[in-house]
Amino acid sequence: MDAELADKVALVTGAGSPTGIGFATARIMGREGAALALCSTTERIHERAADLHGGGMRAAGFVADLTDRAQVREMVDAVVEAFGRIDVLVNNAGMVHVGMDGQPGGPFLDLSDADWDLDLRLNLETAYAVTRAAVPGMAQRGWGRVPGGSPRGRSSPRRPLQGCTHPSGAPEPRRRSPR
């Protein structure tokens, strides 16, 4: 690997599980040279940061409930305090709760409005809140990346959540209307 992210700082949300996509993404970014700010809702994030640190990567863990915008702002401020800036934001936080006891599940037509609202809060509003808090610094510096969760999703500091929203919650690019 060519250390494409050398001297960059990456914030990866939803990185608390040792077998999850967020932690795997952080590991790859660390191998590419990025300093890593990992976020999770629980203290286990410090174990993930220690795992990366033990592999020779610069990493720190931050605990926050991303459904609470005040906690999001505090977490982003703490990351900037620790690392100086955020260059790359990976919005991986979210929760698939279909089939979990006491959680919504089943066919879409049976989904209640309350369950839909919960799903949006956990999977879309968290990405919005973290992006909204992190992107102003990127825009001010004129450089930053917020990779989308969809192969067609695109983002930049100028348009971090460009266009409409895909059913998965990932940003979709705008399409020009015919003239």
N, C-alpha and C positions, 0 to 999 in steps of 0.2 A: 504494500500500500504506500501511497505517496504522501501521506500526512496532509491531505487536502484541507483539513480543518485546523492546522497548526495555528496557534495564537488566537483561536476563536473560542468563544464561550457559548456553550449550548445548555439550554434549560429543557429538560425532558420531564413532562408530567406523567403520572401514572407509571412510575418506574419501581414500585415497591415490591413486586413479585420477582423472585429470582428466576422464574421460568417464563416471564411475560415479555411481550413485545417491547414495552418501554425500556426495560433493563437491557434487553438484547440490542435495541437501538443505541442506547447510551454506550454500551460496550464497543460497538462498531465505531461510533463517533469518537470515543476515547482513543481507539487504535489509530484513528485518522488525525489525532493530535489535539482534539478539543478538550478544554477544561469543562467539567461536567457539573451542572447543578441539577440534582435529582429531586423530584417532588412526589410526595405521597400523602395520604391522609393519616398514616400511622408512623410510629417511631421506627418501624422496620426499615424505613428508607435509609437510616444511618448504617444499617448492616450492608445495604447495597452499595453505599458510598465507600464503606470500608473495603468491600470486595474489590471495587475498582481501584481504590487507592493501593491496595495490596498488589495489584497488577501493574503498578507504576503509573497510574493515571491520576491526574488532579481531579478530585471529586469531593462534593459536599452534599449532604442531604438536608432537605427543608420539608417540614410538615405543615400542611395547610388543607383546610376544607375548601375546595375550589368552587363550591356552590355559594360561598360567603365572599362577596367582593372585597370586603375589608381585609379578610385574611389573604386573599389573592394579592392585594396591593402590598400588604406587609411582607409577603413571601417574595414578590418581585423586588421590592426595596432591599430585602435581606440578601438576595442573590447579587444585586448590583453592588451592595456594600462589600460583599465577600469577593466578587470577581471583577468589579469595575464596570461591567456592562453585560448585556445579553446580545449575542450575535445571531443565534439560531434558536428558535422555539419549536419544540416538537410537542404538539398537543395530543398526548396519548391517553390522558385521563378519561375515564368514563366507566360505565358499569353495565355489563350485560347481566340482567337479573331474571331473564326468562327461566321459569322452572324453579327458582329459588323459593323456599317456603315464605309465604306472606308477601311475595312480590308478584307483579303483573306477569301474565303469560297467556298463551293461547292465541287464537286467530285475531288478526287485526280488527275485525268487525266486532269482536267481544271486548276490546280494550276500552276501558273507561276513560273519560276526559282526565280524571285525576292521575291515572297511570300514564297517560300520554304526557301530561305536564311534568311528572316526575322524570320520565325518560328524557325529555328535552332538557330539563334542568341538569341532570347528571351527565348527559352526553353532548349537548350543544352549548348550553349557556356557560359551562365550565371553560370550553375552548374560547368562547367569546371573551369572557372575563380576563383570562390570562393573556390572550392576544391584545386586548385593549390596554392592559397594564404594561406589557412588554414592548409593543411596537413603537410608541413615541420615542424611546431612546434610539431605536434602530433608524427611524426616520430622521431624527436629529443628526445622527452620524452619517446618514446617506447610505447605509449598508445594513442588511439584515435578511434573514430567511425564516419563513414560516411555512414549511412544507405542508401541503394539504394531505388529507387522508384518502383522497380519491385519485386514481391515475389521471383524471381530467382536471382535478382541482389545482388551482394555481394561486399563489399569493406573493405579496411583496410588502415592504413597509408602507408603500403608498396605498395599496388596496389589499389589506390582510385578509379580509373575508369578502373577496370580490364576487359579485353576482348573487345568484340565488343559492338556496341550500338544497343539496342532494338529500334524499330520504335517509341516508346513513348519517346525516349531520355534517358531512364534509363540504367545504366550500366548492362550488362549481364555477367555472369561468363564465363570463357573460358571453352571450352570442349576439352578434349584430343582427338586427332585424333587416329584412330586405327593404331596399329603397325603391 
